Amino acid sequence: MPKYLIAYRKTEDVGQKPDWATFTTESELSMEAHAIIERIKKRMSVFGETLWGNGEAVWIGSGRIDDLLLKRDEPSPETSIVYGEIEG
């Protein structure tokens, strides 16, 4: 079953600098942007977080988890969500 890394920029207070929140998930189905966004909205509601940026979800490819963590900063700074498939 494929494993995915999902990272999103969040804030907890107004005016706070955004931080990355990152988690992994396994799914038999291919993860699409709309499913990722819905999963993050549910997670943020539990933790009282606010999504930072333009709300866009960007695929960053597949690779080792440490490579994906480095790739999360490659899209534009306004990108809210990145996700990729973990290999190995």
N, C-alpha and C positions, 0 to 999 in steps of 0.2 A: 504494500500500500504506500503510495507516495507521501512524503512528509514535506511540509511547507514552512518556510519562515515568513512571518508577517510582522512588519514594523510600521508604526504610525507615530506622527508627531502630535504630542498632546501638551496641554497646559492644565493646571488645576486652579489657577487664580488669574484674574484679568491682569494684563501687563507682565505676566511671568514669561521668561524665556522658555521656548518650547524644548521638550526633551523627547527622546525616542522611547517608546514602549515597544517591546519585542516579545513575541511568543511563537511557538511552533504548534502545528496541528497536522493530523493525518487525515486524509480523505481519499476515498475510492474514486470519487469524481474529480474531474479537472476543476481547479479553483478558478473562478472567473471574478472579475473586478466587482460586480454587483454583490456577489456572495461574500467577498472579503469585506466590503463596506458594511453590510448588514451585521456580520460577525463583530466587527469593531464597534459599531454603534451599541450593540448589546453589552459588550465588555466595558465600554466607557460609561454607560449608565450605571453599572454596578460599582465602578470605582470613582464616580463623580468627576470624570475627566471631560475636557473639551477638545475636540479635534482642531488642530492648528493647520493653517494653509488653505489651499484651494479645493480640497476635498477629492482630489484626483488620486486614483490608484494606479501605480505603474509596476509592470512586470520587470524584474531585474535579472531574469534568467535562472539558470540552475548552476549549482556548484556546492562546494563544501560550505558548512555553516559559517566558518570564519571569513571566507571570501564574500558570502552574501552580506554579512555584517559590514564589511568594507564598502560594498557596492551600494548600500542604502543611501549614501550621500551623493551618488553620481547624478541622479535626476535633479531638476531645477530646485532651488531652495524653497520654493512655494509648494512643492509636492507634499501631500499629506501622508500618503500611504505607499509603501513598497512591499512587494512580495515575490518570492522565488521558491523554486523546488530544491530541497536539500538532497545532495547526492551522497551515496556511501553511508 
